[in-house]
């Protein structure tokens, strides 16, 4: 699945042989000024991971029946401008916070657009492709969590169609709350 965004960008899934670029973009994302609010992983943790971690991560994303897919926005010059990953969560399992999952759903993580590419509609385009992949995989809804103090991300996610569900998750003491935002499949259960 790929989508052209004007003449400047192509949104597509990553390939297994692109693991080094996956790693480089993730490390850059973890150095963003709001990374402490946006990611559960630190730069120090990620930079210490062996190459095999990144190779396996990229390979899993490319599997047809895989439970996750990472998408990138590739600029006309071949540079990666941004990324997001959608994880599929199954009913009857527990999520990252230990909470029960009550339906098949997509969970968006790892959203990042390089500063020089922001404001060009890439967030909306990345989300459109990622959410469509989740719908094709049978998701009833797609969700994400955003830190209550990350106004830039909350605004971008709302522009992409996500709305607050009312669910919050407390982070470690003194680190604030994460707010769940969702988009429901047309004709799906309940709503936000």
N, C-alpha and C positions, 0 to 999 in steps of 0.2 A: 504494500500500500504506500503510495507516495502522492503528494499534492504539491503543485507548483504555486508559489506565492508571488504573483507578478512575474517580472523577469529576473528578480534578484535572488530568490530563495527556493529551495526544494525541501519539503518536509518528507522524511523517510525513516524507516527503521534502520538501526545500526546493523553492521555485518560483523561476524566473528573476528575477521582479520583486522578490524578497526579498534581493537582493545587498547592500544597505546594512545589513540586519540580520545577514546572514552576516558581513560585515566587522566590525561592532560586537562580535558574540559572539567572533569570533576574536581581536580585539584584547584583549578582557577575559580570554580564556583565556591569552594570552601575558603577562599581568600577574600570573597566579596565582603564589604563592610557589614552586611546584615546576616552573614553566614551563621553566626551563633543563634540567630532567631529562626533561620530557615532550614537548617539541617541538624540531624541528630548525631552526625559524625563530625569530627574535627579534622582540620588539615593534617595535623600530626598523626592521627590515626590512619588516615587514607594514604599518606605518603609512605608510611611504613609497611603497607600491604605488598606482598610479593607479586610479581608479574602473573603468576598462575591465577591469583584471585581475579585480576582484571580480564584475563583470557577466558576464564570460566563464566564470569559475569556476561561478557559479550556473547559467548556461545549460547548461554541459556536464553538470552533475549532473542536470538535468531531462531530458536526452535519453534516449529509450527504449532506444536501442542503445548508450548511453554506457558508458564503462569505469569510471565512478565514480558513486557516489550518496551525497549527504550527507543525513542524517536529523537531525531536531530533535525535542526534547520541548517541546511548547507547553503552558504552564500555562492554567488556566481563564480567567485574565484576559488571555490573548493573549501574555504575555511568554515568550520563549524561555528554557527552563530548562537545556537541555543539548543536546549534539550529538555525532555521530560520523560519519565518512566511511568508506566501503568502496571501495577501488580493486580492480579486477579485474586480475590479473597472468596473462599467457599463458605456457604452456609454450614454451620455446625463447628466451625473452627474458632480460634481466638485470634485477635489482631495484635499488632505491635504493642499495644498498651495492656494486653491481657483481657480485653473485653470480648464478649461473644459476638460472632458475626452471624446475622440472622438471614442473610440472603446472598446470592452470588453478586458480587460487586467489584468494580474496579477501584483501585486506590492509587491516586496520582502522587508520586514522590519525585524528588530530584529535579525540580523545575529551576532552570537557570537560562538567562539570555545575557550574552556579553553586553556590557554597557554601550558600546558603539553601535549595537544593533537594536537597542531598545526603542520603543515608540514607532515601530514599523509594522505592527500587527502580528508579530511572530508568536506571542503568547497565545493569542486567539487561534492562530493556525495550528500550532503544536497541540493545543487542547482539542481542536476539532478532529484532528487525526487520531489522537490518543483515545478520546471518548468514543469515536466511531469504532476503533479496534475493540474496545470493551463491549460495545453493543453487539458487534459481530460475534463476540465470544460468549454471549448470553447474559451479560451483566444486566441487573435490574436498575442499578444506579451506579454512579461514579462519585467518589468522595475524595477529599483531601483534608489535611489538617494544616492550619496556618497559625503562627504565634500571634497572640492578641496585639502585640506591639509592632508587628510587621505590616504597617499600613500600605506600603508600596505593593506587596504581594496580595493583600486582601483586595485592593482596588483592581489589580490585574485579573484576579480570579473571578471577581464579580463581572468584569467585562466579558469574560469567557463563559458566563452563564451560571456560575456557581452561586448558591445562596446558603445562608446559615441554616443549619439543621436544628440548632439549639443544644447540641451535644458539645461538651467541653471536656478536656483532659488536663488535669493538673500536672505540671512538669515538676522536676525536683524543686525542693524548697528554695524560694526566692527567684525562680526562673519563669514564673508566670504560667499562663494557660495557653493551650492549643485549642482553637475553635474548629469544629468540623464544618466544612462547606460541601454541598452536594448538588448534583444535577440528576434528576430522575428521568428514566426512560419514558418517553411518551407512552401513556397507557399503563405505566408501572404502578406499584403500590404506593400509597401514602405520598406525602410531599413535604417539602420544606417550606 
